Amino acid sequence: MAFKAELLKAKLKEAGKTRAFLSEVTGRTERTVSRWLNNGPRPKDKDLQKIAEALGCDAREFDPSFAPESSDSVPVHAHVSVAAHNAFAVMNLRYGVSQREIIELAPVLFSMVAGYAMSIPQDDEEFEREAHQRGLGSSNYLIQPGEDGLTISDLDERAIQRNKCFGLPPQSEFGFSSRNFFYEAIKRLSRQIDGYVDTRHFVEPEAGKAPTALGFIPDINLFNNMTDGDVGLQDGLLRGQIRLSSLLAGLKAGKYKNINDFREDLRHNLKKEKEEFRKPLSHQRAVGEVQRNAWLTFYEERYPDLAREYDQLVATHCHEEGWYPIEYSDEQKEKFWTKPYLEERFIIESSFPELQRRRKAGLYADPIMDPTYRRLKKLEDHRTKLRHEFNPGDPDLPRVHEFVL
């Protein structure tokens, strides 16, 4: 919840006090006080307590997350992801809870999810046993050995014995990892309340690492109302590219005439965030553009028909340039944004007819089953081979794979 600077101004005016008064009470400079009153940094807890006492009110009026120090409370300070911070703001808007209240419950909720997570291997084993007794076929990937001879099931068992609720990483370079039980537990529990939360885009961490809030939708109705189907806004919220706290506080306080004004402010913030990310990369991007233009000329001169076909397929079946999967790190995004000649583009699965037909029919569906997708991959592999001729020795170029049709 954002600090209520406007309320502090109103309380000052009501009490007939000035900024100099707050400066004297807190021992801070008038410049610092001015920043507090103009939506700058929030006053520290000890300053907020002094202000509230001087104005005869409760510090929580200015910030519901404020927790006064006492013998039965301990301050907890932690940096969280923007996605998690956004979830705090959403929970405050939906349920009226503060960050402090959520943090107070965190150990309780964590222990419940962890307990469920640790039961997953046994539950799955019982399910497989029952399926086998009923004569149902099973292609249980958990018991297929890796190159080191260990199965995922073996590693799951080791993780459980060591109380590793996030699982265990691979024990050798080419071995499997266990499953991340905590992530799996969140996915399974969420299915029971799928009208409230959405984990379809929830980012799966590596085994041994804690999940984050990235890609998790804590309130489907609010998410849909905020974005109204705008794919760009949805993507920005899922990635934590938009800081929601101040925007939602404004929405709650009646800052916007209607929901469309709120969405427009979201778009403005998302655009600003993208510009801030790309601004320091502008020179590298310009160099990369020159390299890309040279590469495109090189390829088009040799294979004009294939170049046109590739461009048409990309325009129809791929996300726009600069779109990256939610799990991509800032380092990965920087690399591909500044080196556009690497042609890192990502497919829109809903654009492939055969893939969608199989899914609607309830059949196993993989992009490789769609002839249009296979053609796109074949063209990509051909371009990769030529890029190695065009720029031999470039360490960023992907390895050449023979795509078998």
C-alpha positions as CSV (number, residue, x, y, z in Angstrom):
1,M,0.0,0.0,0.0
2,A,1.4,3.4,-1.0
3,F,2.1,6.1,1.7
4,K,-0.8,8.6,1.8
5,A,1.0,11.9,1.3
6,E,-2.2,13.7,0.5
7,L,-3.7,12.7,3.9
8,L,-0.6,13.9,5.7
9,K,-1.0,17.3,3.9
10,A,-4.7,17.4,5.0
11,K,-3.8,16.6,8.6
12,L,-1.2,19.3,8.7
13,K,-3.6,21.9,7.3
14,E,-6.3,20.7,9.8
15,A,-3.9,21.1,12.7
16,G,-2.6,24.5,11.4
17,K,1.0,23.1,11.2
18,T,3.7,23.6,8.6
19,R,6.5,21.7,7.1
20,A,8.9,23.4,9.5
21,F,6.8,21.8,12.3
22,L,7.3,18.3,10.9
23,S,11.0,19.1,10.4
24,E,11.3,20.0,14.1
25,V,9.3,17.0,15.3
26,T,11.3,14.4,13.3
27,G,14.7,16.1,13.2
28,R,14.7,15.9,9.4
29,T,15.4,18.8,7.0
30,E,12.5,20.6,5.4
31,R,13.7,19.3,2.1
32,T,13.2,15.8,3.3
33,V,9.7,16.7,4.6
34,S,8.9,18.2,1.3
35,R,9.8,14.9,-0.5
36,W,7.5,13.0,1.9
37,L,4.6,15.4,1.1
38,N,5.1,15.2,-2.7
39,N,5.0,11.4,-3.1
40,G,8.7,10.9,-2.7
41,P,10.3,8.3,-0.4
42,R,8.0,7.2,2.5
43,P,9.1,8.4,6.0
44,K,10.9,5.8,8.0
45,D,8.8,4.0,10.6
46,K,10.3,5.9,13.5
47,D,9.6,9.2,11.7
48,L,6.1,8.2,10.9
49,Q,5.5,7.3,14.5
50,K,6.7,10.7,15.6
51,I,4.5,12.5,13.0
52,A,1.4,10.5,14.1
53,E,2.0,11.3,17.8
54,A,2.5,15.0,17.0
55,L,-0.7,15.1,15.0
56,G,-2.7,13.0,17.4
57,C,-3.5,10.2,15.0
58,D,-2.5,6.6,14.2
59,A,0.5,6.1,11.9
60,R,-1.5,3.3,10.1
61,E,-3.8,6.0,8.8
62,F,-0.9,7.1,6.6
63,D,0.3,3.6,5.8
64,P,-1.8,0.5,6.7
65,S,1.4,-1.6,6.5
66,F,3.0,0.3,9.4
67,A,3.7,-1.9,12.4
68,P,4.9,-0.1,15.6
69,E,7.8,-1.7,17.3
70,S,6.8,-3.5,20.5
71,S,8.0,-6.3,22.7
72,D,5.9,-8.8,20.7
73,S,6.8,-7.7,17.2
74,V,10.0,-7.9,15.1
75,P,10.7,-5.8,12.0
76,V,11.2,-7.9,8.8
77,H,12.9,-6.3,5.8
78,A,13.2,-8.0,2.5
79,H,13.4,-7.1,-1.2
80,V,10.8,-8.9,-3.3
81,S,10.2,-9.0,-7.1
82,V,7.9,-6.5,-8.7
83,A,5.5,-9.4,-9.5
84,A,5.3,-10.1,-5.7
85,H,4.9,-6.5,-4.9
86,N,2.0,-6.3,-7.4
87,A,0.4,-9.3,-5.8
88,F,0.5,-7.4,-2.4
89,A,-1.3,-4.5,-4.1
90,V,-3.9,-6.7,-5.7
91,M,-4.6,-8.5,-2.4
92,N,-5.0,-5.2,-0.7
93,L,-7.5,-4.0,-3.3
94,R,-9.5,-7.3,-3.3
95,Y,-9.4,-8.3,0.4
96,G,-8.3,-5.1,2.2
97,V,-5.3,-6.8,3.7
98,S,-2.0,-5.1,4.4
99,Q,1.5,-6.3,3.5
100,R,2.1,-6.9,7.2
101,E,-0.9,-9.1,7.5
102,I,0.2,-11.2,4.5
103,I,3.7,-11.5,5.8
104,E,2.4,-12.5,9.2
105,L,0.6,-15.4,7.6
106,A,3.4,-16.4,5.2
107,P,5.0,-19.0,7.4
108,V,1.6,-20.6,8.1
109,L,0.7,-20.8,4.4
110,F,4.3,-21.9,3.4
111,S,4.2,-24.8,5.8
112,M,0.9,-25.9,4.5
113,V,2.0,-25.9,0.9
114,A,5.3,-27.5,1.7
115,G,3.6,-30.3,3.6
116,Y,1.4,-30.9,0.6
117,A,4.4,-30.7,-1.7
118,M,6.3,-33.4,0.2
119,S,3.4,-35.8,-0.3
120,I,3.4,-35.5,-4.1
121,P,5.8,-38.4,-4.9
122,Q,3.8,-40.8,-2.7
123,D,0.5,-39.7,-4.1
124,D,1.7,-40.1,-7.7
125,E,3.2,-43.6,-6.9
126,E,-0.2,-44.7,-5.5
127,F,-2.0,-43.3,-8.6
128,E,0.4,-45.2,-10.9
129,R,-0.1,-48.4,-8.9
130,E,-3.9,-48.1,-9.1
131,A,-3.7,-47.4,-12.9
132,H,-1.6,-50.5,-13.3
133,Q,-4.0,-52.7,-11.3
134,R,-6.8,-51.5,-13.5
135,G,-4.9,-52.5,-16.6
136,L,-4.4,-49.0,-17.8
137,G,-1.2,-48.3,-19.8
138,S,1.4,-46.0,-18.3
139,S,4.3,-44.3,-19.9
140,N,5.6,-43.0,-16.6
141,Y,8.5,-40.6,-17.4
142,L,9.5,-40.6,-13.8
143,I,11.1,-44.1,-14.0
144,Q,13.0,-43.6,-17.3
145,P,16.8,-43.5,-16.4
146,G,19.0,-40.6,-17.4
147,E,22.5,-40.9,-18.8
148,D,23.8,-41.3,-15.2
149,G,21.4,-44.2,-14.5
150,L,19.3,-42.2,-12.1
151,T,15.6,-41.7,-12.7
152,I,13.5,-38.7,-11.7
153,S,11.8,-40.9,-9.2
154,D,15.2,-41.8,-7.6
155,L,15.9,-38.1,-7.2
156,D,12.4,-37.3,-5.9
157,E,13.0,-39.9,-3.2
158,R,16.4,-38.4,-2.3
159,A,14.8,-34.9,-2.1
160,I,12.1,-36.1,0.2
161,Q,14.6,-37.8,2.5
162,R,16.5,-34.5,2.8
163,N,13.4,-32.4,3.2
164,K,14.1,-30.4,0.0
165,C,10.6,-29.1,-0.8
166,F,12.1,-27.3,-3.9
167,G,13.6,-30.5,-5.1
168,L,17.2,-31.5,-6.0
169,P,19.2,-30.3,-9.1
170,P,20.9,-32.9,-11.4
171,Q,23.6,-35.0,-9.7
172,S,25.7,-35.1,-12.8
173,E,26.2,-33.0,-16.0
174,F,23.8,-35.1,-18.1
175,G,21.4,-36.4,-15.4
176,F,17.9,-35.5,-14.6
177,S,16.8,-33.3,-11.7
178,S,14.0,-34.1,-9.3
179,R,10.7,-32.3,-9.6
180,N,10.3,-29.0,-7.9
181,F,7.6,-30.2,-5.4
182,F,6.7,-26.7,-4.2
183,Y,6.0,-25.4,-7.7
184,E,4.0,-28.6,-8.5
185,A,2.0,-28.2,-5.3
186,I,1.1,-24.6,-6.2
187,K,-0.1,-25.8,-9.6
188,R,-2.1,-28.6,-8.2
189,L,-3.7,-26.6,-5.4
190,S,-4.6,-23.8,-7.8
191,R,-6.6,-26.2,-10.0
192,Q,-9.0,-26.5,-7.1
193,I,-9.7,-22.7,-7.2
194,D,-9.1,-22.1,-10.9
195,G,-11.9,-19.5,-11.0
196,Y,-9.9,-17.3,-8.6
197,V,-6.2,-17.7,-9.6
198,D,-4.4,-18.6,-12.8
199,T,-1.1,-20.5,-13.0
200,R,-1.0,-21.1,-16.8
201,H,1.9,-18.7,-17.1
202,F,3.4,-19.3,-13.7
203,V,7.2,-19.6,-14.2
204,E,8.7,-23.0,-13.2
205,P,12.0,-22.6,-11.4
206,E,14.9,-25.0,-11.6
207,A,14.8,-27.8,-9.1
208,G,16.4,-26.6,-5.9
209,K,15.2,-23.0,-6.3
210,A,12.2,-21.3,-4.8
211,P,9.3,-20.2,-7.1
212,T,8.6,-16.5,-7.4
213,A,5.4,-14.7,-8.2
214,L,6.4,-14.3,-11.8
215,G,3.6,-15.3,-14.1
216,F,1.1,-16.0,-11.3
217,I,-2.3,-14.3,-11.5
218,P,-3.6,-13.9,-7.9
219,D,-7.0,-12.6,-8.9
220,I,-8.4,-13.5,-12.3
221,N,-11.4,-11.1,-12.2
222,L,-9.2,-8.1,-11.3
223,F,-6.6,-9.1,-13.9
224,N,-9.2,-9.2,-16.7
225,N,-10.8,-6.0,-15.6
226,M,-7.5,-4.2,-15.5
227,T,-6.4,-5.4,-19.0
228,D,-9.7,-5.9,-20.9
229,G,-8.0,-8.4,-23.1
230,D,-5.1,-6.1,-24.0
231,V,-2.3,-8.7,-24.7
232,G,0.4,-6.1,-24.1
233,L,-1.0,-5.1,-20.7
234,Q,-1.4,-8.7,-19.7
235,D,2.1,-9.5,-20.7
236,G,3.5,-6.5,-18.8
237,L,1.6,-7.4,-15.6
238,L,2.7,-11.1,-15.8
239,R,6.3,-10.1,-16.2
240,G,6.2,-7.5,-13.4
241,Q,7.1,-4.7,-15.8
242,I,4.4,-2.4,-14.3
243,R,4.4,-1.4,-10.7
244,L,0.8,-1.6,-9.6
245,S,0.8,-0.3,-6.0
246,S,0.5,3.5,-6.7
247,L,-1.8,2.9,-9.7
248,L,-4.2,0.8,-7.6
249,A,-4.0,3.2,-4.7
250,G,-5.1,5.9,-7.2
251,L,-7.9,3.7,-8.5
252,K,-9.1,3.1,-4.9
253,A,-8.9,6.8,-4.2
254,G,-11.0,7.8,-7.2
255,K,-8.1,9.3,-9.2
256,Y,-9.5,8.0,-12.5
257,K,-12.8,9.0,-14.1
258,N,-13.3,5.5,-15.4
259,I,-11.6,2.2,-15.9
260,N,-10.4,3.2,-19.4
261,D,-8.4,6.0,-17.9
262,F,-6.8,3.5,-15.5
263,R,-5.9,1.2,-18.4
264,E,-4.4,4.2,-20.3
265,D,-2.2,4.9,-17.3
266,L,-1.1,1.3,-17.3
267,R,-0.1,1.5,-20.9
268,H,1.8,4.7,-20.3
269,N,3.7,3.1,-17.4
270,L,4.5,0.0,-19.5
271,K,5.8,2.1,-22.4
272,K,7.9,4.1,-20.1
273,E,9.4,1.0,-18.5
274,K,10.3,-0.5,-21.9
275,E,11.9,2.8,-22.9
276,E,13.9,2.9,-19.7
277,F,15.1,-0.6,-20.2
278,R,16.2,0.0,-23.9
279,K,17.6,3.5,-23.5
280,P,21.1,2.5,-22.4
281,L,21.2,-0.2,-25.1
282,S,20.4,2.2,-28.0
283,H,24.0,2.3,-29.4
284,Q,24.4,-1.5,-29.2
285,R,21.1,-1.9,-30.9
286,A,22.1,0.5,-33.7
287,V,25.2,-1.6,-34.3
288,G,23.1,-4.8,-34.3
289,E,20.7,-3.3,-36.9
290,V,23.6,-2.7,-39.2
291,Q,24.7,-6.3,-38.8
292,R,21.2,-7.5,-39.4
293,N,20.7,-5.5,-42.6
294,A,24.0,-6.9,-43.9
295,W,22.9,-10.4,-43.0
296,L,19.5,-10.0,-44.6
297,T,21.1,-8.8,-47.8
298,F,23.5,-11.7,-47.8
299,Y,20.6,-14.2,-47.5
300,E,18.2,-12.6,-49.8
301,E,20.7,-12.4,-52.6
302,R,21.2,-16.1,-52.5
303,Y,17.7,-17.4,-51.6
304,P,15.1,-14.7,-52.4
305,D,12.1,-17.1,-52.5
306,L,13.0,-18.7,-49.2
307,A,13.6,-15.2,-47.6
308,R,10.1,-14.1,-48.7
309,E,8.5,-17.3,-47.4
310,Y,10.3,-17.0,-44.0
311,D,9.2,-13.4,-43.6
312,Q,5.6,-14.3,-44.4
313,L,5.6,-17.2,-41.9
314,V,7.2,-15.1,-39.1
315,A,4.7,-12.3,-39.7
316,T,1.8,-14.7,-39.4
317,H,3.0,-17.1,-36.7
318,C,5.4,-15.3,-34.4
319,H,5.2,-12.7,-31.7
320,E,6.5,-9.2,-32.6
321,E,10.2,-8.6,-32.3
322,G,11.2,-7.8,-28.7
323,W,8.7,-10.2,-27.2
324,Y,10.4,-12.8,-25.0
325,P,9.1,-15.7,-22.9
326,I,8.3,-14.7,-19.3
327,E,11.1,-16.7,-17.9
328,Y,13.8,-14.9,-19.9
329,S,16.2,-12.9,-17.7
330,D,17.2,-9.3,-18.3
331,E,20.6,-10.5,-19.6
332,Q,18.9,-12.7,-22.2
333,K,16.6,-9.9,-23.3
334,E,19.5,-7.5,-23.6
335,K,21.5,-10.0,-25.7
336,F,18.7,-10.6,-28.2
337,W,17.6,-7.0,-28.3
338,T,21.1,-5.7,-29.1
339,K,21.8,-8.5,-31.6
340,P,18.7,-8.6,-33.8
341,Y,20.6,-10.6,-36.5
342,L,20.3,-13.7,-34.2
343,E,16.6,-13.6,-35.2
344,E,15.3,-14.8,-31.8
345,R,11.5,-15.0,-32.5
346,F,8.8,-17.0,-30.7
347,I,5.8,-18.7,-32.1
348,I,2.2,-18.0,-31.4
349,E,0.8,-21.5,-30.8
350,S,-2.8,-20.5,-31.4
351,S,-1.9,-19.6,-35.0
352,F,-1.1,-23.1,-36.1
353,P,-4.3,-24.9,-37.5
354,E,-3.3,-28.5,-37.0
355,L,-2.0,-27.9,-33.5
356,Q,-5.3,-26.3,-32.5
357,R,-7.4,-29.0,-34.2
358,R,-5.6,-31.7,-32.1
359,R,-6.1,-29.7,-28.9
360,K,-9.8,-29.2,-29.5
361,A,-10.1,-32.9,-30.2
362,G,-8.5,-33.7,-26.9
363,L,-5.5,-35.4,-28.7
364,Y,-1.8,-35.1,-27.7
365,A,-0.6,-31.9,-29.4
366,D,2.9,-30.7,-30.0
367,P,3.9,-27.9,-32.4
368,I,6.1,-30.4,-34.3
369,M,2.9,-32.1,-35.5
370,D,1.8,-29.0,-37.4
371,P,3.2,-28.9,-41.0
372,T,3.4,-25.1,-41.0
373,Y,5.5,-25.2,-37.9
374,R,7.8,-27.9,-39.4
375,R,8.3,-25.7,-42.4
376,L,9.2,-22.7,-40.3
377,K,11.7,-24.8,-38.4
378,K,13.2,-26.0,-41.6
379,L,13.7,-22.5,-42.9
380,E,15.1,-21.4,-39.5
381,D,17.7,-24.1,-39.7
382,H,18.6,-23.2,-43.2
383,R,19.2,-19.6,-42.1
384,T,21.3,-20.7,-39.2
385,K,23.6,-22.6,-41.5
386,L,24.0,-19.6,-43.7
387,R,24.6,-17.3,-40.7
388,H,27.6,-19.5,-39.8
389,E,29.0,-18.9,-43.3
390,F,28.2,-15.1,-43.1
391,N,29.8,-14.6,-39.6
392,P,32.0,-17.7,-38.8
393,G,33.1,-18.0,-35.2
394,D,30.4,-15.9,-33.7
395,P,29.9,-17.5,-30.2
396,D,26.3,-16.3,-30.0
397,L,25.2,-18.2,-33.0
398,P,23.1,-21.3,-32.2
399,R,24.4,-24.7,-33.2
400,V,23.2,-26.1,-36.5
401,H,20.7,-28.9,-36.2
402,E,19.3,-31.0,-39.0
403,F,15.6,-30.6,-38.8
404,V,14.2,-33.8,-40.2
405,L,10.8,-33.5,-41.9
